C-alpha cells in the first residue's frame, strides 16, 4: 500500500501582514500546491491522498474558496482524495462540510464525516479509520474509538486524525489531545496526523505531514512545505515514510547588524543568496540593528528595501538601523523653511527620550532620506 499523506491546506488563509497583492499570491499558492500533491502521487505510484484536516482555514469560506480545492482534485481522476475535518473547519450542522456536500463533488473525493472504518481497497484488505472533529476543541481523544473499531481479521488499518500528541498547556487541558501510543493500542499500521505545520515523525507508525505550503516566520523555519509518501508492505510491516518538498515559497527569519556601506553590501548578498534562481519565492522577516550615517541610510533604503525588497515576494522589516545625523546632515535641510524646522524639532525629540522618542527617530530618518533623494533628483 502506498499513499500520500498531507494536511493543513488551510484554503483561504489570511496573512494579515501582507499587502493585498502579496496576499492574493500567497492564497493562490495554497490552491496550486494541490496540483503538486496530485503530481507527486502519480510519480510515486500512489493511488490515494490522505488529508488530515484543516482543508479550509475557517468555518464560512466564500463559495469560490469552497470550490477551488475541489476543482484541483477533479483534475486527477485517477487518484482518490480522502478528507476529514480539522479544528479550523470542524464538522457542525450547517457548517462548511454541509455546504461541500451540497456541491457536485468529483467521484474521487471522499468526505469522511463520521468515525467509522471505510475499506480503501476492493478486497477489503486495507481500511481507513477517519477521526472527525465535531467542534474546534474537544477534551476527549478523537482517536479513542479506533481501539474498538471492527475490521476484517488480518486487514491493514490506517488511521487519519487531526490533533496534538503533546501537552503544551501547563494545566493539563490541551484540546484534541491524541494518545501518543494510539497506533499500538488500535493496531494501526500507520496514523496520519494533521495540526502540526511542520513534518514531525512520532515513532515508527505515526507522523505529521506538515502544511504543504509554509505559512509563517517560525524561528529556524517551520518545517512546512512538504508531503509524505508512505509505503506499507503489510499490516505488521513498519512503514517507509519519505518527505517530499512540494511547497513553492520559503520563509526566513533573519537578524543582522549594519554599521557601514560594506555591511549593507554583505546583507544584500546574504538576502540574494537565499534563492539565487527564484528570489520572488522568498519571504523574509528581517530585524536590523546598528547605526548608519545619512548617506549610508539612503543606500540601505535603496538597496535593501528597494532593490532586494522589491525582488522578494515579501520583506517584512521588524527593526531598522538607527540614523545618526550630524550638524552637516541637518544643514542639508537649509536654514529656513518648513522642512528644516521639522527636522530640527524631530532632532530635539529624538534626543530627549520619552514615549515619543522612537517615533521621532523614525520620522527624522524618513525625512532625511527623502530629502537626500530629492537633492539627488
NORURMO-V266091 format. One record per residue. N is the residue number from 1. RES is the residue in three letters. PSI is psi as a letter, one per 30 degrees, with the letter a starting at -180 (NA if undefined). OMEGA is omega as a letter, one per 20 degrees, with the letter a starting at -180 (NA if undefined). D_CENTER is the distance of its C-alpha to the mean C-alpha in Angstrom with 1 decimal. Layout:
n=(N,N)
res=(RES,RES)
psi=(PSI,PSI)
omega=(OMEGA,OMEGA)
d_center=(D_CENTER,D_CENTER)
//
This chain:
n=(1,2,3,4,5,6,7,8,9,10,11,12,13,14,15,16,17,18,19,20,21,22,23,24,25,26,27,28,29,30,31,32,33,34,35,36,37,38,39,40,41,42,43,44,45,46,47,48,49,50,51,52,53,54,55,56,57,58,59,60,61,62,63,64,65,66,67,68,69,70,71,72,73,74,75,76,77,78,79,80,81,82,83,84,85,86,87,88,89,90,91,92,93,94,95,96,97,98,99,100,101,102,103,104,105,106,107,108,109,110,111,112,113,114,115,116,117,118,119,120,121,122,123,124,125,126,127,128,129,130,131,132,133,134,135,136,137,138,139,140,141,142,143,144,145,146,147,148,149,150,151,152,153,154,155,156,157,158,159,160,161,162,163,164,165,166,167,168,169,170,171,172,173,174,175,176,177,178,179,180,181,182,183,184,185,186,187,188,189,190,191,192,193,194,195,196,197,198,199,200,201,202,203,204,205,206,207,208,209,210,211,212,213,214,215,216,217,218,219,220,221,222,223,224,225,226,227,228,229,230,231,232,233,234,235,236,237,238,239,240,241,242,243,244,245,246,247,248,249,250,251,252,253,254,255,256,257,258,259,260,261,262,263,264,265,266,267,268,269,270,271,272,273,274,275,276,277,278,279,280,281,282,283,284,285,286,287,288,289,290,291,292,293,294,295,296,297,298,299,300,301,302,303,304,305,306,307,308,309,310,311,312,313,314,315,316,317,318,319,320,321,322,323,324,325,326,327,328,329,330,331,332,333,334,335,336,337,338,339,340,341,342,343,344,345,346,347,348,349,350,351,352,353,354,355,356,357,358,359,360,361,362,363,364,365,366,367,368,369,370,371,372,373,374,375,376,377)
res=(UNK,UNK,UNK,UNK,UNK,UNK,UNK,UNK,UNK,UNK,UNK,UNK,UNK,UNK,UNK,UNK,UNK,UNK,UNK,UNK,UNK,UNK,UNK,UNK,UNK,UNK,UNK,UNK,UNK,UNK,UNK,UNK,UNK,UNK,UNK,UNK,UNK,UNK,UNK,UNK,UNK,UNK,UNK,UNK,UNK,UNK,UNK,UNK,UNK,UNK,UNK,UNK,UNK,UNK,UNK,UNK,UNK,UNK,UNK,UNK,UNK,UNK,UNK,UNK,UNK,UNK,UNK,UNK,UNK,UNK,UNK,UNK,UNK,UNK,UNK,UNK,UNK,UNK,UNK,UNK,UNK,UNK,UNK,UNK,UNK,UNK,UNK,UNK,UNK,UNK,UNK,UNK,UNK,UNK,UNK,UNK,UNK,UNK,UNK,UNK,UNK,UNK,UNK,UNK,UNK,UNK,UNK,UNK,UNK,UNK,UNK,UNK,UNK,UNK,UNK,UNK,UNK,UNK,UNK,UNK,UNK,UNK,UNK,UNK,UNK,UNK,UNK,UNK,UNK,UNK,UNK,UNK,UNK,UNK,UNK,UNK,UNK,UNK,UNK,UNK,UNK,UNK,UNK,UNK,UNK,UNK,UNK,UNK,UNK,UNK,UNK,UNK,UNK,UNK,UNK,UNK,UNK,UNK,UNK,UNK,UNK,UNK,UNK,UNK,UNK,UNK,UNK,UNK,UNK,UNK,UNK,UNK,UNK,UNK,UNK,UNK,UNK,UNK,UNK,UNK,UNK,UNK,UNK,UNK,UNK,UNK,UNK,UNK,UNK,UNK,UNK,UNK,UNK,UNK,UNK,UNK,UNK,UNK,UNK,UNK,UNK,UNK,UNK,UNK,UNK,UNK,UNK,UNK,UNK,UNK,UNK,UNK,UNK,UNK,UNK,UNK,UNK,UNK,UNK,UNK,UNK,UNK,UNK,UNK,UNK,UNK,UNK,UNK,UNK,UNK,UNK,UNK,UNK,UNK,UNK,UNK,UNK,UNK,UNK,UNK,UNK,UNK,UNK,UNK,UNK,UNK,UNK,UNK,UNK,UNK,UNK,UNK,UNK,UNK,UNK,UNK,UNK,UNK,UNK,UNK,UNK,UNK,UNK,UNK,UNK,UNK,UNK,UNK,UNK,UNK,UNK,UNK,UNK,UNK,UNK,UNK,UNK,UNK,UNK,UNK,UNK,UNK,UNK,UNK,UNK,UNK,UNK,UNK,UNK,UNK,UNK,UNK,UNK,UNK,UNK,UNK,UNK,UNK,UNK,UNK,UNK,UNK,UNK,UNK,UNK,UNK,UNK,UNK,UNK,UNK,UNK,UNK,UNK,UNK,UNK,UNK,UNK,UNK,UNK,UNK,UNK,UNK,UNK,UNK,UNK,UNK,UNK,UNK,UNK,UNK,UNK,UNK,UNK,UNK,UNK,UNK,UNK,UNK,UNK,UNK,UNK,UNK,UNK,UNK,UNK,UNK,UNK,UNK,UNK,UNK,UNK,UNK,UNK,UNK,UNK,UNK,UNK,UNK,UNK,UNK,UNK,UNK,UNK,UNK,UNK,UNK,UNK,UNK,UNK,UNK,UNK,UNK,UNK,UNK,UNK,UNK,UNK)
psi=(k,k,l,k,k,l,l,h,e,h,k,g,k,k,j,f,f,k,l,e,e,e,e,e,e,e,e,e,e,f,e,e,f,e,e,e,e,e,e,e,e,e,e,g,g,k,f,k,j,k,j,h,l,h,e,l,f,l,f,i,l,l,e,e,e,e,f,e,e,e,e,e,e,f,f,i,f,f,l,k,k,j,k,l,l,a,f,e,h,l,j,l,k,g,a,e,f,e,e,e,f,f,l,j,k,k,f,g,k,k,j,j,g,k,i,k,k,k,k,f,l,e,g,h,f,k,k,k,j,k,k,k,k,f,l,e,k,k,f,l,j,f,g,e,f,f,e,g,k,k,l,k,k,f,l,k,k,k,k,j,l,k,a,k,g,k,j,f,l,f,g,g,h,k,l,h,k,k,k,f,g,e,e,e,e,g,h,k,e,k,j,k,l,l,e,k,g,l,k,j,k,i,a,f,g,k,l,k,f,l,k,f,k,l,g,l,i,k,k,g,k,f,g,a,g,l,l,k,j,k,k,k,f,l,f,f,k,k,k,k,j,j,k,k,k,f,l,e,k,k,k,k,k,l,k,l,k,k,f,l,e,e,e,e,e,e,e,e,e,e,e,f,f,e,j,f,e,i,f,f,g,k,k,k,j,k,k,k,l,l,k,k,l,e,e,e,e,e,e,e,e,e,e,e,e,d,e,e,e,f,f,l,e,k,j,j,j,f,k,l,l,k,k,j,k,l,e,e,e,e,f,f,f,l,f,l,l,e,e,e,e,e,e,e,e,e,e,e,e,f,f,f,a,l,f,f,e,e,e,e,e,e,e,e,e,e,e,e,e,e,e,e,e,e,e,f,NA)
omega=(r,a,r,r,r,r,r,r,r,r,a,a,r,r,a,a,a,r,a,a,r,r,r,a,a,r,r,r,a,r,a,a,r,r,r,r,r,r,r,r,r,a,a,r,r,a,a,r,a,a,a,r,a,r,r,a,a,a,a,r,r,r,r,r,a,a,a,r,r,r,r,r,r,a,r,a,r,a,r,a,a,a,r,r,r,r,r,a,a,a,r,r,r,a,a,a,r,r,r,a,a,r,r,a,r,a,a,r,a,r,r,a,r,a,r,a,r,r,r,a,a,a,r,r,r,a,r,r,a,r,a,r,r,r,a,a,r,a,r,r,a,r,a,a,a,a,a,a,a,r,a,a,r,a,r,a,a,r,r,a,r,a,a,r,a,r,a,r,a,a,r,a,r,a,r,a,a,r,a,r,a,r,r,a,a,a,a,r,a,r,a,a,r,r,r,a,r,r,a,r,a,a,a,a,a,r,r,r,a,r,a,r,r,a,r,a,r,a,a,a,a,r,r,a,a,r,a,r,a,r,a,a,a,a,a,a,r,a,r,a,a,r,r,r,r,a,r,a,r,a,a,r,a,r,r,r,r,a,a,r,r,r,r,r,a,r,r,r,r,r,a,a,r,r,a,a,a,r,a,r,a,r,a,r,a,r,a,r,r,a,a,r,a,a,a,r,r,r,r,a,a,a,a,a,a,a,a,a,r,r,r,r,r,r,a,a,r,a,a,r,a,r,r,a,r,r,r,r,a,r,a,r,a,a,a,r,a,a,a,r,r,r,a,a,r,r,r,a,r,a,a,a,a,a,a,a,a,r,r,r,a,r,r,r,a,a,a,a,r,r,r,r,r,r,a,a,NA)
d_center=(29.0,25.9,22.7,19.0,16.7,13.2,11.4,8.7,8.8,8.8,11.0,12.1,9.2,10.7,9.7,13.0,13.3,13.3,16.7,17.5,17.7,14.3,12.8,14.5,13.3,9.5,10.6,12.9,10.6,9.2,13.0,14.0,12.1,14.4,17.3,16.2,15.9,19.4,20.7,19.6,21.5,24.5,24.6,24.5,27.0,25.0,26.1,23.6,19.8,18.9,15.8,15.5,14.6,12.3,13.0,13.2,11.4,14.9,18.5,20.1,18.4,20.7,22.8,21.2,17.6,19.3,21.0,18.5,16.9,20.4,21.9,19.6,20.6,24.2,24.2,24.4,27.6,28.1,25.1,24.7,21.5,21.4,19.2,19.3,18.3,15.7,15.9,14.1,16.5,19.4,22.7,25.3,28.4,27.8,24.1,21.4,22.7,26.3,25.4,23.8,27.0,29.2,27.7,29.2,26.9,27.0,29.3,26.7,24.1,24.8,23.8,24.5,25.3,27.8,28.0,30.5,30.8,30.5,32.1,29.8,32.8,36.2,38.1,36.2,35.6,31.8,30.5,27.1,26.8,24.1,23.2,22.8,21.6,24.1,22.7,19.5,21.1,23.9,26.0,27.1,25.6,24.3,25.3,28.8,30.5,29.7,32.5,35.2,33.8,36.5,36.1,38.8,40.1,38.6,35.6,32.2,29.9,26.1,24.1,20.9,19.3,16.6,17.0,17.4,20.0,20.2,22.0,19.9,22.4,25.9,27.8,27.1,25.6,22.0,21.2,20.6,21.8,22.5,25.4,24.4,27.5,27.0,27.3,30.8,31.9,31.1,32.1,28.8,28.4,24.6,22.2,18.8,16.3,13.1,11.5,10.4,6.8,8.7,11.9,14.7,18.3,20.5,23.9,25.5,24.7,21.3,17.7,14.1,12.5,8.8,6.3,7.9,5.4,3.2,1.7,4.8,8.3,9.1,12.7,13.3,9.8,7.6,9.1,6.4,7.7,10.7,13.1,16.3,19.8,22.1,25.9,28.5,32.2,33.6,33.2,34.1,32.4,29.6,26.5,25.2,21.4,20.1,16.4,16.0,13.6,12.5,9.6,11.1,9.2,9.4,8.6,11.7,13.5,17.2,20.6,24.0,27.5,29.6,33.3,34.7,34.4,33.9,30.9,29.4,30.1,28.5,25.3,25.2,25.7,23.0,20.4,21.8,21.8,18.0,18.4,22.0,21.6,18.6,18.0,16.6,13.5,12.8,11.3,13.3,13.9,17.6,20.3,23.8,27.0,30.5,33.4,34.2,37.4,37.4,37.7,34.9,32.6,33.4,32.4,29.1,28.2,29.5,27.9,24.6,23.7,25.5,25.7,22.6,20.5,21.4,20.7,17.0,14.4,14.1,16.0,15.6,18.8,18.8,22.4,25.2,28.4,31.5,34.2,37.7,40.4,44.0,47.1,47.2,43.7,44.8,47.9,45.9,45.4,49.2,51.8,51.5,49.4,46.4,43.9,45.9,46.5,42.8,42.0,44.8,43.6,40.0,41.4,43.4,40.6,38.4,41.2,42.0,38.9,38.0,35.1,35.5,35.4,31.8,31.8,35.1,33.9,31.0,33.4,36.0,33.5,32.5,36.1,37.3,34.9,35.5,39.2,39.1,37.5,40.1,42.8,41.6,41.4)
//
